[in-house]
Amino acid sequence: MDEQNATYDEESFREYFSRDIEEVELADNEVFVLGDNGWRSLDSSVFGPLSIENIEGKVLGMKQ
């Protein structure tokens, strides 16, 4: 495929990168982290919520 002339539609991207994650209820001291590599990420969708006490770093962005 000639990638310079390739076209992609938004719906195809959404289907490819979508993830079915069940709703999770968090305790006040827990966070649910998601990697930016979709279904290839090793994150809370795999190992569950993390205790805030185990987090080192700072938030660079957040969407509510």
mmCIF file as Biopython writes it, N, C-alpha, C and O atoms, coordinates in Angstrom:
data_model
#
loop_
_atom_site.group_PDB
_atom_site.id
_atom_site.type_symbol
_atom_site.label_atom_id
_atom_site.label_alt_id
_atom_site.label_comp_id
_atom_site.label_asym_id
_atom_site.label_entity_id
_atom_site.label_seq_id
_atom_site.pdbx_PDB_ins_code
_atom_site.Cartn_x
_atom_site.Cartn_y
_atom_site.Cartn_z
_atom_site.occupancy
_atom_site.B_iso_or_equiv
_atom_site.auth_seq_id
_atom_site.auth_asym_id
_atom_site.pdbx_PDB_model_num
ATOM 1   N N  . MET A ? 1  ? 0.829   -1.172 0.000  1.0 0.0 1  A 1 
ATOM 2   C CA . MET A ? 1  ? 0.000   0.000  0.000  1.0 0.0 1  A 1 
ATOM 3   C C  . MET A ? 1  ? 0.879   1.243  0.000  1.0 0.0 1  A 1 
ATOM 4   O O  . MET A ? 1  ? 1.907   1.282  0.676  1.0 0.0 1  A 1 
ATOM 5   N N  . ASP A ? 2  ? 0.486   2.229  -0.738 1.0 0.0 2  A 1 
ATOM 6   C CA . ASP A ? 2  ? 1.175   3.506  -0.786 1.0 0.0 2  A 1 
ATOM 7   C C  . ASP A ? 2  ? 0.671   4.350  0.389  1.0 0.0 2  A 1 
ATOM 8   O O  . ASP A ? 2  ? -0.400  4.950  0.297  1.0 0.0 2  A 1 
ATOM 9   N N  . GLU A ? 3  ? 1.425   4.405  1.485  1.0 0.0 3  A 1 
ATOM 10  C CA . GLU A ? 3  ? 0.950   5.069  2.699  1.0 0.0 3  A 1 
ATOM 11  C C  . GLU A ? 3  ? 0.764   6.572  2.528  1.0 0.0 3  A 1 
ATOM 12  O O  . GLU A ? 3  ? -0.037  7.177  3.240  1.0 0.0 3  A 1 
ATOM 13  N N  . GLN A ? 4  ? 1.491   7.183  1.597  1.0 0.0 4  A 1 
ATOM 14  C CA . GLN A ? 4  ? 1.337   8.625  1.394  1.0 0.0 4  A 1 
ATOM 15  C C  . GLN A ? 4  ? -0.036  8.964  0.824  1.0 0.0 4  A 1 
ATOM 16  O O  . GLN A ? 4  ? -0.552  10.056 1.065  1.0 0.0 4  A 1 
ATOM 17  N N  . ASN A ? 5  ? -0.624  8.055  0.081  1.0 0.0 5  A 1 
ATOM 18  C CA . ASN A ? 5  ? -1.925  8.298  -0.521 1.0 0.0 5  A 1 
ATOM 19  C C  . ASN A ? 5  ? -3.047  7.521  0.150  1.0 0.0 5  A 1 
ATOM 20  O O  . ASN A ? 5  ? -4.170  7.491  -0.353 1.0 0.0 5  A 1 
ATOM 21  N N  . ALA A ? 6  ? -2.751  6.894  1.280  1.0 0.0 6  A 1 
ATOM 22  C CA . ALA A ? 6  ? -3.756  6.099  1.982  1.0 0.0 6  A 1 
ATOM 23  C C  . ALA A ? 6  ? -4.761  7.018  2.673  1.0 0.0 6  A 1 
ATOM 24  O O  . ALA A ? 6  ? -4.417  8.111  3.122  1.0 0.0 6  A 1 
ATOM 25  N N  . THR A ? 7  ? -5.976  6.564  2.748  1.0 0.0 7  A 1 
ATOM 26  C CA . THR A ? 7  ? -7.001  7.313  3.482  1.0 0.0 7  A 1 
ATOM 27  C C  . THR A ? 7  ? -7.553  6.407  4.579  1.0 0.0 7  A 1 
ATOM 28  O O  . THR A ? 7  ? -7.631  5.188  4.422  1.0 0.0 7  A 1 
ATOM 29  N N  . TYR A ? 8  ? -7.923  7.017  5.666  1.0 0.0 8  A 1 
ATOM 30  C CA . TYR A ? 8  ? -8.460  6.297  6.804  1.0 0.0 8  A 1 
ATOM 31  C C  . TYR A ? 8  ? -9.722  7.010  7.253  1.0 0.0 8  A 1 
ATOM 32  O O  . TYR A ? 8  ? -9.770  8.240  7.270  1.0 0.0 8  A 1 
ATOM 33  N N  . ASP A ? 9  ? -10.732 6.256  7.613  1.0 0.0 9  A 1 
ATOM 34  C CA . ASP A ? 9  ? -11.923 6.912  8.129  1.0 0.0 9  A 1 
ATOM 35  C C  . ASP A ? 9  ? -11.953 6.780  9.642  1.0 0.0 9  A 1 
ATOM 36  O O  . ASP A ? 9  ? -11.431 5.820  10.209 1.0 0.0 9  A 1 
ATOM 37  N N  . GLU A ? 10 ? -12.564 7.744  10.274 1.0 0.0 10 A 1 
ATOM 38  C CA . GLU A ? 10 ? -12.575 7.818  11.738 1.0 0.0 10 A 1 
ATOM 39  C C  . GLU A ? 10 ? -13.211 6.591  12.372 1.0 0.0 10 A 1 
ATOM 40  O O  . GLU A ? 10 ? -12.729 6.115  13.399 1.0 0.0 10 A 1 
ATOM 41  N N  . GLU A ? 11 ? -14.275 6.071  11.789 1.0 0.0 11 A 1 
ATOM 42  C CA . GLU A ? 11 ? -14.965 4.904  12.356 1.0 0.0 11 A 1 
ATOM 43  C C  . GLU A ? 11 ? -14.046 3.686  12.397 1.0 0.0 11 A 1 
ATOM 44  O O  . GLU A ? 11 ? -14.061 2.933  13.370 1.0 0.0 11 A 1 
ATOM 45  N N  . SER A ? 12 ? -13.249 3.486  11.353 1.0 0.0 12 A 1 
ATOM 46  C CA . SER A ? 12 ? -12.306 2.362  11.329 1.0 0.0 12 A 1 
ATOM 47  C C  . SER A ? 12 ? -11.287 2.493  12.445 1.0 0.0 12 A 1 
ATOM 48  O O  . SER A ? 12 ? -10.944 1.505  13.093 1.0 0.0 12 A 1 
ATOM 49  N N  . PHE A ? 13 ? -10.795 3.715  12.676 1.0 0.0 13 A 1 
ATOM 50  C CA . PHE A ? 13 ? -9.851  3.943  13.766 1.0 0.0 13 A 1 
ATOM 51  C C  . PHE A ? 13 ? -10.497 3.639  15.104 1.0 0.0 13 A 1 
ATOM 52  O O  . PHE A ? 13 ? -9.888  2.990  15.955 1.0 0.0 13 A 1 
ATOM 53  N N  . ARG A ? 14 ? -11.727 4.104  15.299 1.0 0.0 14 A 1 
ATOM 54  C CA . ARG A ? 14 ? -12.410 3.867  16.575 1.0 0.0 14 A 1 
ATOM 55  C C  . ARG A ? 14 ? -12.602 2.374  16.825 1.0 0.0 14 A 1 
ATOM 56  O O  . ARG A ? 14 ? -12.404 1.905  17.946 1.0 0.0 14 A 1 
ATOM 57  N N  . GLU A ? 15 ? -12.982 1.628  15.799 1.0 0.0 15 A 1 
ATOM 58  C CA . GLU A ? 15 ? -13.173 0.185  15.953 1.0 0.0 15 A 1 
ATOM 59  C C  . GLU A ? 15 ? -11.858 -0.508 16.283 1.0 0.0 15 A 1 
ATOM 60  O O  . GLU A ? 15 ? -11.817 -1.364 17.167 1.0 0.0 15 A 1 
ATOM 61  N N  . TYR A ? 16 ? -10.783 -0.151 15.587 1.0 0.0 16 A 1 
ATOM 62  C CA . TYR A ? 16 ? -9.492  -0.799 15.794 1.0 0.0 16 A 1 
ATOM 63  C C  . TYR A ? 16 ? -8.931  -0.511 17.189 1.0 0.0 16 A 1 
ATOM 64  O O  . TYR A ? 16 ? -8.364  -1.397 17.829 1.0 0.0 16 A 1 
ATOM 65  N N  . PHE A ? 17 ? -9.089  0.724  17.655 1.0 0.0 17 A 1 
ATOM 66  C CA . PHE A ? 17 ? -8.479  1.115  18.920 1.0 0.0 17 A 1 
ATOM 67  C C  . PHE A ? 17 ? -9.429  1.050  20.109 1.0 0.0 17 A 1 
ATOM 68  O O  . PHE A ? 17 ? -9.027  1.376  21.226 1.0 0.0 17 A 1 
ATOM 69  N N  . SER A ? 18 ? -10.681 0.636  19.901 1.0 0.0 18 A 1 
ATOM 70  C CA . SER A ? 18 ? -11.636 0.607  21.007 1.0 0.0 18 A 1 
ATOM 71  C C  . SER A ? 18 ? -11.312 -0.542 21.961 1.0 0.0 18 A 1 
ATOM 72  O O  . SER A ? 18 ? -10.718 -1.551 21.583 1.0 0.0 18 A 1 
ATOM 73  N N  . ARG A ? 19 ? -11.722 -0.347 23.199 1.0 0.0 19 A 1 
ATOM 74  C CA . ARG A ? 19 ? -11.526 -1.366 24.219 1.0 0.0 19 A 1 
ATOM 75  C C  . ARG A ? 19 ? -12.803 -1.487 25.021 1.0 0.0 19 A 1 
ATOM 76  O O  . ARG A ? 19 ? -13.394 -0.479 25.407 1.0 0.0 19 A 1 
ATOM 77  N N  . ASP A ? 20 ? -13.232 -2.700 25.273 1.0 0.0 20 A 1 
ATOM 78  C CA . ASP A ? 20 ? -14.397 -2.929 26.113 1.0 0.0 20 A 1 
ATOM 79  C C  . ASP A ? 20 ? -13.922 -3.120 27.544 1.0 0.0 20 A 1 
ATOM 80  O O  . ASP A ? 20 ? -13.367 -4.161 27.894 1.0 0.0 20 A 1 
ATOM 81  N N  . ILE A ? 21 ? -14.145 -2.113 28.355 1.0 0.0 21 A 1 
ATOM 82  C CA . ILE A ? 21 ? -13.722 -2.163 29.745 1.0 0.0 21 A 1 
ATOM 83  C C  . ILE A ? 21 ? -14.961 -2.037 30.614 1.0 0.0 21 A 1 
ATOM 84  O O  . ILE A ? 21 ? -15.735 -1.089 30.477 1.0 0.0 21 A 1 
ATOM 85  N N  . GLU A ? 22 ? -15.142 -2.994 31.506 1.0 0.0 22 A 1 
ATOM 86  C CA . GLU A ? 22 ? -16.294 -2.950 32.401 1.0 0.0 22 A 1 
ATOM 87  C C  . GLU A ? 22 ? -16.154 -1.795 33.381 1.0 0.0 22 A 1 
ATOM 88  O O  . GLU A ? 22 ? -15.049 -1.375 33.722 1.0 0.0 22 A 1 
ATOM 89  N N  . GLU A ? 23 ? -17.295 -1.294 33.822 1.0 0.0 23 A 1 
ATOM 90  C CA . GLU A ? 23 ? -17.299 -0.209 34.794 1.0 0.0 23 A 1 
ATOM 91  C C  . GLU A ? 23 ? -16.650 -0.689 36.082 1.0 0.0 23 A 1 
ATOM 92  O O  . GLU A ? 23 ? -16.889 -1.813 36.525 1.0 0.0 23 A 1 
ATOM 93  N N  . VAL A ? 24 ? -15.830 0.162  36.680 1.0 0.0 24 A 1 
ATOM 94  C CA . VAL A ? 24 ? -15.097 -0.176 37.893 1.0 0.0 24 A 1 
ATOM 95  C C  . VAL A ? 24 ? -15.410 0.862  38.952 1.0 0.0 24 A 1 
ATOM 96  O O  . VAL A ? 24 ? -15.360 2.063  38.689 1.0 0.0 24 A 1 
ATOM 97  N N  . GLU A ? 25 ? -15.731 0.403  40.140 1.0 0.0 25 A 1 
ATOM 98  C CA . GLU A ? 25 ? -15.951 1.326  41.256 1.0 0.0 25 A 1 
ATOM 99  C C  . GLU A ? 25 ? -14.650 1.423  42.042 1.0 0.0 25 A 1 
ATOM 100 O O  . GLU A ? 25 ? -14.085 0.415  42.465 1.0 0.0 25 A 1 
ATOM 101 N N  . LEU A ? 26 ? -14.188 2.655  42.228 1.0 0.0 26 A 1 
ATOM 102 C CA . LEU A ? 26 ? -12.913 2.883  42.899 1.0 0.0 26 A 1 
ATOM 103 C C  . LEU A ? 26 ? -13.122 3.383  44.316 1.0 0.0 26 A 1 
ATOM 104 O O  . LEU A ? 26 ? -14.071 4.113  44.602 1.0 0.0 26 A 1 
ATOM 105 N N  . ALA A ? 27 ? -12.222 2.978  45.194 1.0 0.0 27 A 1 
ATOM 106 C CA . ALA A ? 27 ? -12.197 3.533  46.545 1.0 0.0 27 A 1 
ATOM 107 C C  . ALA A ? 27 ? -11.600 4.937  46.463 1.0 0.0 27 A 1 
ATOM 108 O O  . ALA A ? 27 ? -11.012 5.300  45.444 1.0 0.0 27 A 1 
ATOM 109 N N  . ASP A ? 28 ? -11.744 5.718  47.513 1.0 0.0 28 A 1 
ATOM 110 C CA . ASP A ? 28 ? -11.223 7.087  47.522 1.0 0.0 28 A 1 
ATOM 111 C C  . ASP A ? 28 ? -9.715  7.153  47.303 1.0 0.0 28 A 1 
ATOM 112 O O  . ASP A ? 28 ? -9.201  8.164  46.824 1.0 0.0 28 A 1 
ATOM 113 N N  . ASN A ? 29 ? -9.009  6.088  47.649 1.0 0.0 29 A 1 
ATOM 114 C CA . ASN A ? 29 ? -7.550  6.098  47.538 1.0 0.0 29 A 1 
ATOM 115 C C  . ASN A ? 29 ? -7.041  5.279  46.349 1.0 0.0 29 A 1 
ATOM 116 O O  . ASN A ? 29 ? -5.889  4.846  46.350 1.0 0.0 29 A 1 
ATOM 117 N N  . GLU A ? 30 ? -7.891  5.061  45.330 1.0 0.0 30 A 1 
ATOM 118 C CA . GLU A ? 30 ? -7.507  4.258  44.169 1.0 0.0 30 A 1 
ATOM 119 C C  . GLU A ? 30 ? -7.596  5.061  42.875 1.0 0.0 30 A 1 
ATOM 120 O O  . GLU A ? 30 ? -8.361  6.019  42.774 1.0 0.0 30 A 1 
ATOM 121 N N  . VAL A ? 31 ? -6.808  4.656  41.900 1.0 0.0 31 A 1 
ATOM 122 C CA . VAL A ? 31 ? -6.869  5.219  40.552 1.0 0.0 31 A 1 
ATOM 123 C C  . VAL A ? 31 ? -6.901  4.073  39.552 1.0 0.0 31 A 1 
ATOM 124 O O  . VAL A ? 31 ? -6.435  2.969  39.835 1.0 0.0 31 A 1 
ATOM 125 N N  . PHE A ? 32 ? -7.458  4.350  38.382 1.0 0.0 32 A 1 
ATOM 126 C CA . PHE A ? 32 ? -7.539  3.381  37.294 1.0 0.0 32 A 1 
ATOM 127 C C  . PHE A ? 32 ? -6.719  3.967  36.158 1.0 0.0 32 A 1 
ATOM 128 O O  . PHE A ? 32 ? -7.112  4.970  35.562 1.0 0.0 32 A 1 
ATOM 129 N N  . VAL A ? 33 ? -5.582  3.350  35.851 1.0 0.0 33 A 1 
ATOM 130 C CA . VAL A ? 33 ? -4.672  3.898  34.840 1.0 0.0 33 A 1 
ATOM 131 C C  . VAL A ? 33 ? -4.812  3.139  33.531 1.0 0.0 33 A 1 
ATOM 132 O O  . VAL A ? 33 ? -4.929  1.913  33.518 1.0 0.0 33 A 1 
ATOM 133 N N  . LEU A ? 34 ? -4.796  3.885  32.426 1.0 0.0 34 A 1 
ATOM 134 C CA . LEU A ? 34 ? -4.868  3.286  31.098 1.0 0.0 34 A 1 
ATOM 135 C C  . LEU A ? 34 ? -3.662  3.730  30.285 1.0 0.0 34 A 1 
ATOM 136 O O  . LEU A ? 34 ? -3.310  4.909  30.261 1.0 0.0 34 A 1 
ATOM 137 N N  . GLY A ? 35 ? -3.036  2.769  29.622 1.0 0.0 35 A 1 
ATOM 138 C CA . GLY A ? 35 ? -1.927  3.080  28.738 1.0 0.0 35 A 1 
ATOM 139 C C  . GLY A ? 35 ? -2.419  3.693  27.441 1.0 0.0 35 A 1 
ATOM 140 O O  . GLY A ? 35 ? -3.588  3.555  27.082 1.0 0.0 35 A 1 
ATOM 141 N N  . ASP A ? 36 ? -1.528  4.364  26.748 1.0 0.0 36 A 1 
ATOM 142 C CA . ASP A ? 36 ? -1.914  5.010  25.492 1.0 0.0 36 A 1 
ATOM 143 C C  . ASP A ? 36 ? -1.691  4.105  24.288 1.0 0.0 36 A 1 
ATOM 144 O O  . ASP A ? 36 ? -1.754  4.557  23.145 1.0 0.0 36 A 1 
ATOM 145 N N  . ASN A ? 37 ? -1.431  2.835  24.543 1.0 0.0 37 A 1 
ATOM 146 C CA . ASN A ? 37 ? -1.177  1.895  23.456 1.0 0.0 37 A 1 
ATOM 147 C C  . ASN A ? 37 ? -2.350  0.933  23.265 1.0 0.0 37 A 1 
ATOM 148 O O  . ASN A ? 37 ? -2.180  -0.186 22.780 1.0 0.0 37 A 1 
ATOM 149 N N  . GLY A ? 38 ? -3.539  1.387  23.652 1.0 0.0 38 A 1 
ATOM 150 C CA . GLY A ? 38 ? -4.749  0.601  23.436 1.0 0.0 38 A 1 
ATOM 151 C C  . GLY A ? 38 ? -4.687  -0.798 24.004 1.0 0.0 38 A 1 
ATOM 152 O O  . GLY A ? 38 ? -4.222  -1.000 25.126 1.0 0.0 38 A 1 
ATOM 153 N N  . TRP A ? 39 ? -5.151  -1.757 23.241 1.0 0.0 39 A 1 
ATOM 154 C CA . TRP A ? 39 ? -5.230  -3.146 23.706 1.0 0.0 39 A 1 
ATOM 155 C C  . TRP A ? 39 ? -3.865  -3.775 23.927 1.0 0.0 39 A 1 
ATOM 156 O O  . TRP A ? 39 ? -3.783  -4.893 24.435 1.0 0.0 39 A 1 
ATOM 157 N N  . ARG A ? 40 ? -2.794  -3.088 23.559 1.0 0.0 40 A 1 
ATOM 158 C CA . ARG A ? 40 ? -1.444  -3.626 23.794 1.0 0.0 40 A 1 
ATOM 159 C C  . ARG A ? 40 ? -0.862  -3.167 25.127 1.0 0.0 40 A 1 
ATOM 160 O O  . ARG A ? 40 ? 0.225   -3.602 25.509 1.0 0.0 40 A 1 
ATOM 161 N N  . SER A ? 41 ? -1.567  -2.298 25.835 1.0 0.0 41 A 1 
ATOM 162 C CA . SER A ? 41 ? -1.042  -1.739 27.077 1.0 0.0 41 A 1 
ATOM 163 C C  . SER A ? 41 ? -1.235  -2.692 28.250 1.0 0.0 41 A 1 
ATOM 164 O O  . SER A ? 41 ? -2.231  -3.410 28.332 1.0 0.0 41 A 1 
ATOM 165 N N  . LEU A ? 42 ? -0.281  -2.684 29.133 1.0 0.0 42 A 1 
ATOM 166 C CA . LEU A ? 42 ? -0.381  -3.403 30.403 1.0 0.0 42 A 1 
ATOM 167 C C  . LEU A ? 42 ? -0.772  -2.351 31.436 1.0 0.0 42 A 1 
ATOM 168 O O  . LEU A ? 42 ? 0.075   -1.592 31.907 1.0 0.0 42 A 1 
ATOM 169 N N  . ASP A ? 43 ? -2.047  -2.308 31.784 1.0 0.0 43 A 1 
ATOM 170 C CA . ASP A ? 43 ? -2.572  -1.237 32.620 1.0 0.0 43 A 1 
ATOM 171 C C  . ASP A ? 43 ? -3.672  -1.767 33.531 1.0 0.0 43 A 1 
ATOM 172 O O  . ASP A ? 43 ? -3.803  -2.979 33.706 1.0 0.0 43 A 1 
ATOM 173 N N  . SER A ? 44 ? -4.461  -0.870 34.111 1.0 0.0 44 A 1 
ATOM 174 C CA . SER A ? 44 ? -5.501  -1.285 35.058 1.0 0.0 44 A 1 
ATOM 175 C C  . SER A ? 44 ? -6.577  -2.158 34.433 1.0 0.0 44 A 1 
ATOM 176 O O  . SER A ? 44 ? -7.284  -2.870 35.146 1.0 0.0 44 A 1 
ATOM 177 N N  . SER A ? 45 ? -6.713  -2.114 33.115 1.0 0.0 45 A 1 
ATOM 178 C CA . SER A ? 45 ? -7.678  -3.022 32.487 1.0 0.0 45 A 1 
ATOM 179 C C  . SER A ? 45 ? -7.208  -4.462 32.604 1.0 0.0 45 A 1 
ATOM 180 O O  . SER A ? 45 ? -7.999  -5.391 32.438 1.0 0.0 45 A 1 
ATOM 181 N N  . VAL A ? 46 ? -5.929  -4.653 32.889 1.0 0.0 46 A 1 
ATOM 182 C CA . VAL A ? 46 ? -5.352  -5.989 33.079 1.0 0.0 46 A 1 
ATOM 183 C C  . VAL A ? 46 ? -5.189  -6.300 34.563 1.0 0.0 46 A 1 
ATOM 184 O O  . VAL A ? 46 ? -5.614  -7.361 35.019 1.0 0.0 46 A 1 
ATOM 185 N N  . PHE A ? 47 ? -4.575  -5.385 35.329 1.0 0.0 47 A 1 
ATOM 186 C CA . PHE A ? 47 ? -4.236  -5.696 36.719 1.0 0.0 47 A 1 
ATOM 187 C C  . PHE A ? 47 ? -5.105  -4.990 37.756 1.0 0.0 47 A 1 
ATOM 188 O O  . PHE A ? 47 ? -4.890  -5.174 38.954 1.0 0.0 47 A 1 
ATOM 189 N N  . GLY A ? 48 ? -6.077  -4.191 37.332 1.0 0.0 48 A 1 
ATOM 190 C CA . GLY A ? 48 ? -6.998  -3.555 38.266 1.0 0.0 48 A 1 
ATOM 191 C C  . GLY A ? 48 ? -6.508  -2.212 38.779 1.0 0.0 48 A 1 
ATOM 192 O O  . GLY A ? 48 ? -5.459  -1.718 38.365 1.0 0.0 48 A 1 
ATOM 193 N N  . PRO A ? 49 ? -7.284  -1.626 39.691 1.0 0.0 49 A 1 
ATOM 194 C CA . PRO A ? 49 ? -6.948  -0.314 40.235 1.0 0.0 49 A 1 
ATOM 195 C C  . PRO A ? 49 ? -5.645  -0.333 41.028 1.0 0.0 49 A 1 
ATOM 196 O O  . PRO A ? 49 ? -5.210  -1.372 41.524 1.0 0.0 49 A 1 
ATOM 197 N N  . LEU A ? 50 ? -5.036  0.851  41.132 1.0 0.0 50 A 1 
ATOM 198 C CA . LEU A ? 50 ? -3.825  1.017  41.929 1.0 0.0 50 A 1 
ATOM 199 C C  . LEU A ? 50 ? -4.118  1.904  43.126 1.0 0.0 50 A 1 
ATOM 200 O O  . LEU A ? 50 ? -4.934  2.822  43.050 1.0 0.0 50 A 1 
ATOM 201 N N  . SER A ? 51 ? -3.452  1.623  44.218 1.0 0.0 51 A 1 
ATOM 202 C CA . SER A ? 51 ? -3.547  2.492  45.373 1.0 0.0 51 A 1 
ATOM 203 C C  . SER A ? 51 ? -2.744  3.762  45.091 1.0 0.0 51 A 1 
ATOM 204 O O  . SER A ? 51 ? -1.631  3.693  44.570 1.0 0.0 51 A 1 
ATOM 205 N N  . ILE A ? 52 ? -3.308  4.916  45.433 1.0 0.0 52 A 1 
ATOM 206 C CA . ILE A ? 52 ? -2.607  6.186  45.227 1.0 0.0 52 A 1 
ATOM 207 C C  . ILE A ? 52 ? -1.267  6.177  45.939 1.0 0.0 52 A 1 
ATOM 208 O O  . ILE A ? 52 ? -0.320  6.816  45.482 1.0 0.0 52 A 1 
ATOM 209 N N  . GLU A ? 53 ? -1.176  5.473  47.036 1.0 0.0 53 A 1 
ATOM 210 C CA . GLU A ? 53 ? 0.071   5.411  47.805 1.0 0.0 53 A 1 
ATOM 211 C C  . GLU A ? 53 ? 1.207   4.773  47.005 1.0 0.0 53 A 1 
ATOM 212 O O  . GLU A ? 53 ? 2.375   4.978  47.333 1.0 0.0 53 A 1 
ATOM 213 N N  . ASN A ? 54 ? 0.883   3.999  45.954 1.0 0.0 54 A 1 
ATOM 214 C CA . ASN A ? 54 ? 1.897   3.335  45.138 1.0 0.0 54 A 1 
ATOM 215 C C  . ASN A ? 54 ? 2.259   4.116  43.877 1.0 0.0 54 A 1 
ATOM 216 O O  . ASN A ? 54 ? 3.016   3.622  43.042 1.0 0.0 54 A 1 
ATOM 217 N N  . ILE A ? 55 ? 1.728   5.324  43.731 1.0 0.0 55 A 1 
ATOM 218 C CA . ILE A ? 55 ? 1.968   6.138  42.545 1.0 0.0 55 A 1 
ATOM 219 C C  . ILE A ? 55 ? 3.040   7.177  42.847 1.0 0.0 55 A 1 
ATOM 220 O O  . ILE A ? 55 ? 2.971   7.880  43.854 1.0 0.0 55 A 1 
ATOM 221 N N  . GLU A ? 56 ? 4.026   7.264  41.966 1.0 0.0 56 A 1 
ATOM 222 C CA . GLU A ? 56 ? 5.042   8.308  42.060 1.0 0.0 56 A 1 
ATOM 223 C C  . GLU A ? 56 ? 5.014   9.095  40.759 1.0 0.0 56 A 1 
ATOM 224 O O  . GLU A ? 56 ? 5.065   8.500  39.682 1.0 0.0 56 A 1 
ATOM 225 N N  . GLY A ? 57 ? 4.935   10.389 40.832 1.0 0.0 57 A 1 
ATOM 226 C CA . GLY A ? 57 ? 4.889   11.230 39.639 1.0 0.0 57 A 1 
ATOM 227 C C  . GLY A ? 57 ? 3.805   12.275 39.785 1.0 0.0 57 A 1 
ATOM 228 O O  . GLY A ? 57 ? 3.261   12.474 40.871 1.0 0.0 57 A 1 
ATOM 229 N N  . LYS A ? 58 ? 3.490   12.951 38.670 1.0 0.0 58 A 1 
ATOM 230 C CA . LYS A ? 58 ? 2.436   13.949 38.716 1.0 0.0 58 A 1 
ATOM 231 C C  . LYS A ? 58 ? 1.576   13.847 37.468 1.0 0.0 58 A 1 
ATOM 232 O O  . LYS A ? 58 ? 2.026   13.369 36.427 1.0 0.0 58 A 1 
ATOM 233 N N  . VAL A ? 59 ? 0.349   14.295 37.582 1.0 0.0 59 A 1 
ATOM 234 C CA . VAL A ? 59 ? -0.609  14.251 36.486 1.0 0.0 59 A 1 
ATOM 235 C C  . VAL A ? 59 ? -0.284  15.356 35.487 1.0 0.0 59 A 1 
ATOM 236 O O  . VAL A ? 59 ? -0.091  16.511 35.866 1.0 0.0 59 A 1 
ATOM 237 N N  . LEU A ? 60 ? -0.225  14.989 34.207 1.0 0.0 60 A 1 
ATOM 238 C CA . LEU A ? 60 ? 0.019   15.975 33.160 1.0 0.0 60 A 1 
ATOM 239 C C  . LEU A ? 60 ? -1.269  16.378 32.463 1.0 0.0 60 A 1 
ATOM 240 O O  . LEU A ? 60 ? -1.311  17.421 31.811 1.0 0.0 60 A 1 
ATOM 241 N N  . GLY A ? 61 ? -2.313  15.581 32.585 1.0 0.0 61 A 1 
ATOM 242 C CA . GLY A ? 61 ? -3.602  15.896 31.986 1.0 0.0 61 A 1 
ATOM 243 C C  . GLY A ? 61 ? -4.663  14.975 32.545 1.0 0.0 61 A 1 
ATOM 244 O O  . GLY A ? 61 ? -4.369  13.852 32.955 1.0 0.0 61 A 1 
ATOM 245 N N  . MET A ? 62 ? -5.903  15.449 32.562 1.0 0.0 62 A 1 
ATOM 246 C CA . MET A ? 62 ? -6.978  14.636 33.103 1.0 0.0 62 A 1 
ATOM 247 C C  . MET A ? 62 ? -8.280  15.059 32.446 1.0 0.0 62 A 1 
ATOM 248 O O  . MET A ? 62 ? -8.532  16.250 32.261 1.0 0.0 62 A 1 
ATOM 249 N N  . LYS A ? 63 ? -9.107  14.085 32.096 1.0 0.0 63 A 1 
ATOM 250 C CA . LYS A ? 63 ? -10.415 14.359 31.526 1.0 0.0 63 A 1 
ATOM 251 C C  . LYS A ? 63 ? -11.468 13.784 32.462 1.0 0.0 63 A 1 
ATOM 252 O O  . LYS A ? 63 ? -11.391 12.616 32.841 1.0 0.0 63 A 1 
ATOM 253 N N  . GLN A ? 64 ? -12.437 14.584 32.831 1.0 0.0 64 A 1 
ATOM 254 C CA . GLN A ? 64 ? -13.477 14.113 33.749 1.0 0.0 64 A 1 
ATOM 255 C C  . GLN A ? 64 ? -14.738 13.791 33.010 1.0 0.0 64 A 1 
ATOM 256 O O  . GLN A ? 64 ? -15.724 13.379 33.621 1.0 0.0 64 A 1 
#
